[in-house]
Amino acid sequence: MGNYYQGKKVWLTGASSGIGEAMAKSLARQGAELVISGRRKEKLQELASELRTLAENREPHVLAFDLGSNADREEAIEVVKQLWWAPDLLILNGGLSQRSLVMETNLEVYSNLMEVDYLANVHLSKAFLEEWVTKGEGQVAVTSSLVGKFGTPYRSGYAAAKHALHGFFDTLRAERAGDGLKVTILCPGFIHTQVSVNALTGDGSALGEMDQAQAKGMSAPRFAEKALKAIAKNKAEVYIGGKEVLGVYLKRLLPSVFRKMIGRAKVR
């Protein structure tokens, strides 16, 4: 990776915990200039204190806002534009997961998942498109999931929103191929974070417990290392995790076998 991130202006959402926090720490060590975002301002301020130490007193910018609020997103975009005009790299990592069966899930939950996991990321990336095209360079990386490639039980709304990300960002990459815009889609498998604890259930409340598969998953710092290498290499799409990554290839090569297996898979 060398000094790829040295001096880069990076706006990172979903930075207050998990893989976002791990990426923020790695980016700080590598000399990036950071805006860190999430909903929890106090947690972001705690992280900022750690980042100052890691980055030899380089000051990260704390920008707390709710991804699910259009007004909040507009305000956050204006703050970043005033600060930088446009980030060199936008890492869209914020989002919500889900743990509920289709028959038990309210429509409002699907709406919330689509707003936070899909539309918010479209909004933030489009906000800097003119600037990137004018400059002739820019980079966006978005955290999808392996369920952005295939659906599993208990993830209907989450999988739908992540599938939508692939459609949008693949199209964006194709449309701006001659403009110097780089697009990377990150697809984590089971990563040891609080994502399942905070996941929405059928009535919109949080699950409040960690999945067994999540508890045994890859560490967040290990994911961050792999993800940042992929971004630096301008990978179009990367799958990061354990043996669950094989599901992408199994669906592609042996779809009938995959369909039989996925219904029996231990995903909670």
N, C-alpha and C positions, 0 to 999 in steps of 0.2 A: 504493500500500500504506500510505502514511502511517506512523503510529506503531502499527500493528496489533500488532506483536510487543513493543513497549515494556513491560517488566515482566511479560510472560507467562511462566508456569512451563512449560517445554518439556522433555519427556523424549524424546531422540533416540537410537534404536538404529542400529547400523551406521555409527557416527560416525567410525571410525578411519581411513577412506580414502574415496576416490571421491566420490560425490554426497552421502554423509552428512557427510563432512568439509567439503565446500563449503557445505552447508546450515548446519552448525554455525557456520562463520565468518560467514556472512551474518546468522544469527540473533543472534550476539554483537554485531555492528555495530549491529543494530537494537534492542538493549537487552533481549533476552530473558534470563531466568534459566534456566540450562541444566543438565540432567543428560545427560552424554554416555556412551554405552555401546557396547561392542564386546568382542571377545575379547582383544585385545592391550592390556594395561594400559599398557605402556611407550609405545606409540603414542598412546594416549589422553592420557597425561600430557604428551607433547610437544605435542599439540593443545591441551590445557588451557593450557599456557604461552602459546601464540599467542593463544588466546581472551582471556586476561587483558589482553593488550596491545590487542587490538581493542575490548574492552569497558571500557577505562579501569579496569583492575584489578578488575572484577567477577569473582568467583571461580566458575568452573564446577565442577560436581560430577562426579568421575570414578567410574563404576560399571561395572567390567569383569565380564562373565559370558558363559557359553556359551548362546546361544539354543537349542541343541539339547538342553539339559539341563533337565528339568522342575524338579529341585531348585534349580538355579542361578536359574531364572526366579522361583521362589517367593521365594528370598532377595532378589533384586533388587526385586521388587514390594514387599516389606516395607520395604526401605530407602527407597524413594520414598514410601511411605505415611507413614513416620516423618518424612520430610523435609517433605512437602507435604500429606498427606492424599490429594490427587489432583493430577495435572498439569492445567494448563489445556489443554494440547495434547500429545498423544502422537503422535510421528512414528515409525512402524514401518518402518524402512528396512533393517534387517539381513536378510541372506539369502545363499543359494547359487545359482549357476547350474549349467548342465550342458552338456556337449558330447559326446554319444554316441548312436549309433543304438539303436533299440529292441532289436534282436536281440543287441546287444553289452552291454546294461546289466543289471547284477545287481539283484535285487529289493531288496537292502539299500540301494542307491543311491536307489531310489524312496522307500523309507521315510525315509531321511535328508532328502531334499528336501522331503517332505511335512511332516516334523517341524519343520524350520527355517523353511521358506518359508510354511507355512500354519498349523500347529497352534500354533507359538510366538506368532504374531501374534494368533490367537484368544485364547490364554491371557492375554497382556498386556492386550489391550483389555477383556476381560471382568472383569479384576481391578479396574477402576475404574468399572465401569458403575453400581453402586449409588451411589457417591459423586457421579457426574455427574448422575444422575437426581435425587438428593436436592438437589443444588445448583441444578438447573434449567438447567445449561449444561455443556458439555464439547466437546472436539473431538479427533478421531482422523484421522490421515492415514496411508495405507499405500502403500508402493511396490510396485506390481504390475509389469507389463511390457506391451508390445504383444502378447506371446505369451500374456497373460492374456485376449486377445480372439480370437486365432487361433493354431493350432499350426504350428510349422515343423519341418523336419528337425533332428535333433540336440538337440531340447529337450523330449522327451516328458514326462519327469518334472517339469521346470521349468514347462512350460506347464500341466500338470495342477494343480500346486500354485497357480500364479497364477490359473488359472480358478476354483479353489476360493475364493480370496480374494474374487473378485468376487461369488460367490454368498453368502458370509457377510456381507460388509460392505454389499452392497446390501440384504440382509435386515435387518441391524442398523439401517441408516438408515430403512428403512420402519417397523420396529417402534417406534422411538423418535422418530418425526417430531414428536410433540407435546411432547417433553421437553427441547428445546433442544440435543440432541446433534447435532453437525455431523460428517459423514463425507466425506472426500475420498479417492478412489482415483487415484494417480499412475501413469501408464503410460509409462515411458521407452522409447524406441527404442534406437538405437545411441548410447551415450554413452562418451566416451573415459575409461575407468576400467580397473582391473585385474580386472573381473568375469570376463572370459573366461580370464585367467591362472589364477584361483582356481577355475574351474569344474570340476565333477566329471566324470570320464570313466566308462566303463562299469564299471570295477573299483573305483571310489571314489577313485582318486588324482586329483591336480590336473592339469589340462591343461598348465599351465606355459608357455603362449604366448598372445600377444594375437591375436585375430581381426583380419583386415584391415578388416572393416566397423567394428569397435570402434575401431580405431586412427584411422579417418577420421571418427568420430562427433562429436557435439556435445560441447563442453567441460563438465566437471562444474560449474564456476561458472555457466555459462549455464543449465544445467538447474536448478540450485538457485534461480536468480532466477525462472525461470518457475514452478517448483513452489511456491515460497513465495507468489508472487502468487496462484496458484490456490487455495491453502489460505486465504489472507486473504480471498478473494472467496467462500469456501464453495462452490467448484465441486464437483459430485458426482463427476465423472470427467474427467481431462484427459490428452491424448496429447501427448508431448513428444519431439521428435526431428527427423529430416530427412524425406526423401521416403518413408521406410519407414512413416510415419504413415498414408499414403494406403491402406495395406493394410487398415486398419479399415473404411474406407468402400467399398473395392473388394469386400471380402467381403460387406458388407451389401447393396450395390447390384447387383453382378455376381458372384454366388457361383461360378458355373461357370467363369468366366474366372479368378477368384482361385485356384481349385483347380488349374488348369493351371499357373499362374504360380508358385505357392508351392513346388511340387516341383522347380522349376528355379532357385529363388532362391539367391543366394550368401549363405549365412548363417554361413559359417565362413571 
